Amino acid sequence: MATNEAIVLRTNFESWQRRADGLDADIDPWLYYCLEQHLKSYAIDDDDLEAGITDSGHDGGIDGYYFLVNNRQVVDADSDLDPKMVSSIHLLFFQVKHSGGMRPTEIEKWLETVDDFFDLSKDPSALEHRYNFKIRTAMRVWREQFLKFSVHFPSVSVSFFYITGDDAAPDGLALDACNRVKLRVERAIKSTCKVNCVGAKQLWEQVQKRPLSHRVVRWAENPMQTKEGYVGLVRLHDFREFLIEDEDPNVLAERIFESNVRGFVVDSTINEEMMNSLRNPDGEPNFWLLNNGVTVIAAKTLPSHLMVTVSDPQIVNGLQTSRVIFDTIKPGTKDDRTVLVRVIETTDQRTQDRIIKATNSQNKMQAASLRMTDQIHRDIEQHFRGEELFYDRRKGFYKDQGQPIKRIVSVNAVAQAIISIILQRPDDARARPGDYFKEENRYRSIFATQKVPLPTYLACVRIVRHVASYMSKRTALDKRDSNNLLYYVVAMAVREYTGLKMPVASRLPRPDQLKDDLLLSTLRNVQRFYFKLLKAADSDLVARGPVLLKRLDAQWDRKKRNAKKAG
């Protein structure tokens, strides 16, 4: 007989499935649901969550895998991080079952996977008979990135989760299997490992966890009050408490950091100076005298004696200060030194964006981190809302609202659509969209209304989605090749439809005008070049490199020359 927890869990899942409307057919909604619940404290968006799903044959007992650094940033094949800035590594492995108990034989699958995953002498490409492409890619990325990061001795933690929807608990055999996995990991690599068995009760507890919508700022003395908010001093231990996740003193609430600044990589020199000051208070001035402080935006404030309750708080400046205080001040300790905190009450998004940009303009935050405060992104967001789509310029904002997965359009997806169609650079769309946020000229080439009219962003996204849907339903391509070819097929199909090597916005087709016969002939043509190049290089290298596009461009130029001669 099902317990109350199992019953309400299933009811909640049935309700949640409205969010999964349109999820790719090869993704199990239950798996996605379980992963979302366990990853929400890391502020991982839908794109990153979906990319981490490894569930298929030959997955080594791993249905989902995530590689995080500094407890917040997902690492993948395209990550380019400064090793000096990486202080911690966290690997998360998931195996998810709809039902059943904690099966020792399933947990034991991890033993062989651990041996292969953490043995740096093994070549993942030689394990093709044992693991699918996604698992081999995860192994390769782990090796490459870990070898870079390891010279600065980051801490490593590894978490395994065996999840079932039934009310189940591990028996002695299952616990023994878990312990063997833990010991195997800790022997393979210097780390701390925890193996978690999650039944309906524990999963329901995880589902009920929500980011705190109200937090309390406790002042050390009466703050200065203005019509915009408050400015005052907060004791370090009280500020650390303000930062914790769901009353867990050991977990930093990543979502409290505004999405535009959340991924900011800290300056290690300043980091070290702040830590030294905090660890050695003797002879040092009060901390607030040495630091610019923290700025918090709140939707609403409610003051009382020496405290203010803030609704939906977001730290928009002072991310580095906040992280250092959280890492350095130990839970439960008292520290009467103070940090300067500004609390600004506003719900106006334009005002919030101006504050974010202004308060971060004098620090070393990369300009790319502040792009989403530009007017063009607010305009795209508003335009998409009119079509019941949600432009995720505030990363995770619409996911937290429970909006359907396929109605949320990431900033990256919009950039890739413009890069592949308007700029005709499918190689960059596949491999290097992030470069278009780092370099000013490239950024302006895709996010400037003088060059790209506002309706074009939506038109291009719809074209990409239409082609992706065609390729998933009408072809036998595996996921890897489909991902590699998508932006090439998009670019060439639009080129064929418009007759222009560089299509213009005014002549873009509606998705329904890209008929199946055009898409099929375009796909076959791109495939022909792609598979020829595979004889000499890996498929990812072909899709990410310059040669495939050069061949397609040369073919287009020859065709146009021949047509001109014939005409």
ZAMARGU-4260 file (C-alpha; in steps of 0.2 Angstrom, whole numbers, plus 5000, padded with zeros to 4 digits):
<rodrens>
0) 5000/5000/5000 | 5007/5017/4995 | 5011/5029/5009 | 5005/5047/5009 | 5021/5053/5003
5) 5021/5042/4988 | 5003/5047/4984 | 5006/5066/4985 | 5022/5064/4976 | 5013/5056/4961
10) 5000/5069/4962 | 5013/5083/4961 | 5021/5075/4947 | 5005/5074/4937 | 5003/5092/4940
15) 5021/5096/4935 | 5019/5087/4918 | 5011/5103/4911 | 5028/5111/4912 | 5035/5096/4902
20) 5023/5099/4888 | 5033/5098/4872 | 5048/5090/4880 | 5058/5079/4868 | 5050/5062/4866
25) 5067/5053/4870 | 5067/5062/4888 | 5058/5053/4902 | 5047/5067/4911 | 5049/5058/4927
30) 5068/5058/4925 | 5068/5077/4921 | 5056/5080/4936 | 5068/5071/4948 | 5083/5080/4942
35) 5075/5097/4943 | 5070/5094/4961 | 5088/5089/4966 | 5097/5103/4955 | 5086/5118/4960
40) 5098/5124/4973 | 5111/5126/4960 | 5101/5137/4949 | 5104/5126/4934 | 5093/5131/4919
45) 5083/5120/4907 | 5096/5120/4894 | 5110/5114/4906 | 5098/5101/4914 | 5093/5094/4898
50) 5112/5093/4892 | 5116/5083/4907 | 5104/5069/4904 | 5114/5053/4899 | 5100/5040/4900
55) 5100/5027/4886 | 5108/5011/4883 | 5126/5009/4889 | 5125/5023/4902 | 5134/5014/4916
60) 5120/5016/4928 | 5120/5035/4925 | 5104/5044/4919 | 5110/5061/4923 | 5127/5069/4926
65) 5133/5087/4931 | 5150/5094/4933 | 5150/5110/4944 | 5164/5121/4949 | 5162/5133/4964
70) 5145/5125/4967 | 5137/5136/4953 | 5145/5135/4936 | 5141/5120/4925 | 5157/5114/4916
75) 5155/5106/4898 | 5166/5104/4883 | 5165/5122/4878 | 5170/5129/4896 | 5185/5140/4896
80) 5188/5144/4915 | 5204/5151/4923 | 5210/5137/4934 | 5215/5149/4948 | 5197/5154/4950
85) 5191/5136/4954 | 5191/5132/4972 | 5179/5118/4972 | 5173/5104/4961 | 5156/5095/4963
90) 5151/5080/4952 | 5133/5074/4953 | 5128/5057/4946 | 5110/5051/4946 | 5101/5035/4943
95) 5082/5037/4943 | 5068/5023/4943 | 5049/5025/4942 | 5047/5012/4955 | 5054/4998/4965
100) 5066/4996/4979 | 5084/5001/4981 | 5092/4987/4971 | 5110/4982/4976 | 5113/4976/4958
105) 5108/4993/4951 | 5119/5002/4963 | 5134/4990/4960 | 5133/4996/4941 | 5142/5012/4948
110) 5157/5002/4953 | 5164/4998/4936 | 5159/5015/4930 | 5169/5023/4944 | 5184/5013/4939
115) 5183/5019/4921 | 5177/5037/4925 | 5191/5042/4937 | 5205/5032/4929 | 5215/5046/4920
120) 5225/5034/4911 | 5210/5027/4901 | 5205/5034/4884 | 5186/5037/4884 | 5186/5034/4865
125) 5192/5016/4868 | 5177/5013/4879 | 5164/5014/4865 | 5158/4996/4867 | 5154/5000/4885
130) 5147/5018/4886 | 5136/5029/4876 | 5143/5045/4868 | 5137/5056/4881 | 5145/5046/4895
135) 5161/5045/4885 | 5160/5064/4882 | 5158/5067/4901 | 5173/5056/4905 | 5184/5066/4892
140) 5178/5083/4898 | 5181/5078/4916 | 5199/5072/4912 | 5203/5088/4902 | 5196/5100/4914
145) 5202/5091/4930 | 5220/5091/4924 | 5219/5110/4922 | 5211/5113/4938 | 5221/5101/4949
150) 5237/5112/4949 | 5228/5124/4961 | 5221/5109/4972 | 5203/5113/4972 | 5192/5102/4984
155) 5182/5088/4976 | 5166/5081/4981 | 5156/5068/4972 | 5137/5064/4975 | 5128/5049/4969
160) 5109/5048/4970 | 5098/5033/4968 | 5080/5039/4966 | 5064/5029/4966 | 5046/5034/4966
165) 5041/5021/4978 | 5041/5022/4997 | 5058/5012/4999 | 5073/5012/5010 | 5089/5003/5007
170) 5092/4986/5015 | 5109/4980/5022 | 5114/4974/5004 | 5110/4991/4996 | 5119/5000/5010
175) 5134/4989/5008 | 5134/4992/4989 | 5133/5011/4993 | 5148/5010/5004 | 5158/5001/4991
180) 5154/5014/4979 | 5160/5028/4991 | 5176/5019/4995 | 5180/5016/4977 | 5178/5034/4973
185) 5188/5040/4987 | 5202/5028/4983 | 5202/5033/4965 | 5203/5052/4968 | 5206/5063/4983
190) 5188/5068/4987 | 5173/5066/4999 | 5159/5055/4992 | 5141/5053/4997 | 5129/5040/4990
195) 5111/5045/4993 | 5096/5033/4992 | 5081/5043/4989 | 5063/5035/4991 | 5046/5044/4990
200) 5048/5052/5007 | 5065/5060/5004 | 5060/5065/4986 | 5044/5073/4992 | 5054/5083/5005
205) 5065/5089/4991 | 5050/5094/4980 | 5043/5105/4995 | 5059/5114/4996 | 5057/5132/4989
210) 5069/5146/4987 | 5065/5158/5002 | 5055/5172/4995 | 5057/5182/5011 | 5073/5185/5021
215) 5078/5196/5035 | 5092/5209/5036 | 5097/5212/5054 | 5106/5229/5057 | 5120/5231/5069
220) 5113/5249/5073 | 5100/5260/5066 | 5102/5261/5047 | 5100/5277/5037 | 5083/5277/5028
225) 5079/5285/5012 | 5064/5285/5000 | 5073/5272/4990 | 5077/5260/5004 | 5090/5258/5018
230) 5109/5259/5020 | 5117/5252/5036 | 5129/5240/5044 | 5126/5221/5046 | 5136/5210/5057
235) 5146/5197/5048 | 5138/5182/5056 | 5120/5189/5053 | 5125/5193/5034 | 5131/5175/5032
240) 5114/5169/5039 | 5105/5180/5026 | 5114/5170/5013 | 5110/5152/5017 | 5099/5140/5007
245) 5083/5134/5015 | 5090/5135/5033 | 5105/5124/5029 | 5120/5133/5036 | 5132/5124/5024
250) 5124/5129/5008 | 5125/5145/4999 | 5108/5151/4991 | 5114/5154/4973 | 5097/5160/4968
255) 5100/5175/4979 | 5112/5182/4967 | 5104/5191/4952 | 5106/5180/4937 | 5117/5193/4927
260) 5130/5193/4940 | 5128/5175/4947 | 5142/5168/4935 | 5154/5181/4938 | 5171/5173/4941
265) 5180/5181/4956 | 5197/5190/4956 | 5208/5178/4966 | 5219/5192/4972 | 5205/5202/4979
270) 5198/5186/4986 | 5213/5181/4995 | 5215/5199/5002 | 5197/5198/5009 | 5200/5181/5016
275) 5216/5186/5025 | 5207/5201/5032 | 5192/5191/5039 | 5204/5177/5046 | 5216/5189/5055
280) 5205/5202/5063 | 5219/5208/5075 | 5225/5225/5070 | 5214/5226/5055 | 5201/5240/5053
285) 5182/5235/5054 | 5178/5225/5038 | 5166/5238/5031 | 5180/5251/5030 | 5190/5240/5018
290) 5175/5235/5007 | 5163/5243/4995 | 5149/5232/5003 | 5133/5224/4995 | 5118/5230/4986
295) 5102/5221/4988 | 5086/5224/4977 | 5070/5219/4985 | 5052/5219/4978 | 5045/5225/4995
300) 5053/5229/5012 | 5045/5228/5029 | 5055/5237/5043 | 5055/5233/5062 | 5067/5237/5076
305) 5085/5234/5069 | 5079/5223/5055 | 5070/5224/5038 | 5061/5209/5030 | 5064/5209/5011
310) 5053/5201/4998 | 5062/5192/4983 | 5079/5199/4987 | 5092/5199/4974 | 5111/5203/4977
315) 5116/5214/4962 | 5133/5220/4968 | 5145/5213/4981 | 5144/5195/4974 | 5162/5192/4978
320) 5161/5199/4995 | 5146/5189/4999 | 5154/5173/4994 | 5170/5176/5004 | 5160/5180/5020
325) 5150/5164/5017 | 5166/5154/5015 | 5176/5161/5028 | 5164/5164/5043 | 5160/5148/5050
330) 5142/5143/5054 | 5137/5146/5072 | 5151/5158/5076 | 5149/5176/5082 | 5158/5190/5073
335) 5154/5208/5077 | 5163/5215/5063 | 5151/5222/5050 | 5148/5224/5031 | 5140/5239/5023
340) 5123/5234/5015 | 5111/5244/5004 | 5093/5238/5002 | 5084/5246/4988 | 5065/5243/4985
345) 5059/5242/4967 | 5049/5231/4956 | 5053/5241/4940 | 5064/5230/4929 | 5071/5245/4920
350) 5077/5253/4936 | 5084/5236/4942 | 5094/5234/4926 | 5101/5252/4928 | 5106/5248/4946
355) 5115/5232/4941 | 5124/5240/4927 | 5129/5256/4937 | 5134/5247/4953 | 5145/5234/4943
360) 5153/5247/4931 | 5168/5250/4942 | 5173/5232/4946 | 5181/5219/4935 | 5165/5211/4930
365) 5166/5206/4912 | 5155/5217/4901 | 5147/5201/4894 | 5140/5197/4911 | 5130/5213/4910
370) 5123/5212/4892 | 5106/5206/4898 | 5103/5223/4905 | 5104/5231/4888 | 5087/5238/4881
375) 5087/5226/4866 | 5085/5211/4878 | 5070/5219/4887 | 5063/5222/4870 | 5065/5204/4864
380) 5058/5198/4881 | 5042/5209/4878 | 5040/5204/4860 | 5041/5186/4864 | 5028/5187/4878
385) 5016/5193/4865 | 5018/5176/4857 | 5017/5166/4873 | 5036/5163/4873 | 5047/5168/4888
390) 5065/5175/4884 | 5076/5169/4898 | 5086/5185/4899 | 5085/5183/4918 | 5091/5166/4919
395) 5080/5154/4928 | 5066/5167/4931 | 5053/5158/4921 | 5058/5141/4926 | 5055/5146/4944
400) 5038/5152/4939 | 5034/5135/4932 | 5032/5140/4914 | 5032/5125/4901 | 5050/5120/4896
405) 5047/5122/4878 | 5040/5140/4880 | 5056/5146/4888 | 5069/5152/4875 | 5086/5154/4881
410) 5097/5169/4877 | 5109/5156/4869 | 5096/5149/4858 | 5091/5166/4851 | 5110/5170/4848
415) 5112/5154/4839 | 5097/5157/4828 | 5103/5174/4822 | 5121/5168/4820 | 5116/5153/4809
420) 5103/5162/4799 | 5107/5181/4797 | 5126/5179/4799 | 5127/5162/4790 | 5139/5155/4803
425) 5132/5138/4808 | 5150/5133/4814 | 5149/5147/4826 | 5131/5144/4831 | 5136/5126/4835
430) 5153/5129/4844 | 5156/5147/4849 | 5140/5157/4853 | 5147/5163/4869 | 5161/5172/4859
435) 5147/5184/4853 | 5144/5190/4870 | 5162/5193/4874 | 5168/5203/4859 | 5159/5220/4856
440) 5159/5219/4837 | 5152/5202/4837 | 5139/5206/4850 | 5133/5221/4840 | 5132/5210/4825
445) 5117/5200/4832 | 5110/5212/4846 | 5108/5229/4837 | 5091/5234/4831 | 5099/5244/4817
450) 5106/5227/4810 | 5093/5215/4816 | 5074/5221/4817 | 5065/5215/4832 | 5053/5203/4824
455) 5068/5194/4816 | 5073/5186/4833 | 5057/5177/4835 | 5056/5173/4816 | 5074/5165/4817
460) 5070/5155/4833 | 5054/5148/4825 | 5064/5143/4810 | 5077/5134/4820 | 5063/5125/4830
465) 5054/5120/4814 | 5069/5112/4807 | 5074/5104/4823 | 5057/5096/4824 | 5058/5090/4806
470) 5075/5082/4809 | 5069/5073/4825 | 5053/5066/4818 | 5058/5063/4799 | 5075/5057/4800
475) 5085/5042/4808 | 5099/5053/4814 | 5106/5050/4831 | 5106/5064/4843 | 5124/5068/4841
480) 5124/5070/4822 | 5107/5079/4823 | 5114/5092/4835 | 5130/5094/4824 | 5120/5096/4808
485) 5105/5107/4814 | 5112/5124/4812 | 5120/5119/4795 | 5103/5113/4789 | 5095/5129/4795
490) 5107/5140/4787 | 5107/5131/4770 | 5088/5129/4770 | 5085/5148/4772 | 5099/5152/4759
495) 5090/5140/4747 | 5073/5148/4750 | 5078/5166/4749 | 5091/5163/4735 | 5103/5174/4745
500) 5120/5169/4752 | 5117/5181/4766 | 5098/5181/4769 | 5090/5198/4774 | 5077/5199/4787
505) 5063/5205/4775 | 5064/5189/4765 | 5065/5176/4779 | 5052/5162/4777 | 5039/5158/4789
510) 5042/5140/4796 | 5028/5132/4786 | 5036/5139/4770 | 5051/5128/4773 | 5043/5112/4765
515) 5048/5095/4769 | 5056/5092/4751 | 5067/5107/4753 | 5072/5102/4771 | 5076/5084/4765
520) 5086/5089/4750 | 5096/5102/4761 | 5099/5089/4774 | 5105/5076/4762 | 5117/5089/4754
525) 5124/5094/4771 | 5125/5075/4776 | 5135/5071/4761 | 5149/5084/4765 | 5148/5080/4784
530) 5150/5061/4782 | 5164/5063/4770 | 5174/5074/4782 | 5170/5061/4796 | 5183/5049/4788
535) 5197/5060/4793 | 5190/5069/4809 | 5179/5067/4824 | 5161/5072/4821 | 5161/5086/4834
540) 5177/5093/4826 | 5169/5093/4809 | 5154/5102/4815 | 5164/5115/4826 | 5178/5118/4813
545) 5178/5129/4797 | 5180/5115/4784 | 5162/5110/4782 | 5155/5128/4780 | 5169/5131/4767
550) 5164/5116/4757 | 5146/5122/4758 | 5150/5140/4753 | 5161/5134/4739 | 5147/5123/4732
555) 5134/5138/4733 | 5146/5149/4724 | 5149/5136/4710 | 5130/5134/4708 | 5127/5153/4707
560) 5142/5155/4694 | 5135/5141/4684 | 5117/5148/4684 | 5124/5165/4679 | 5133/5157/4664
565) 5117/5147/4659 | 5106/5163/4661
</rodrens>
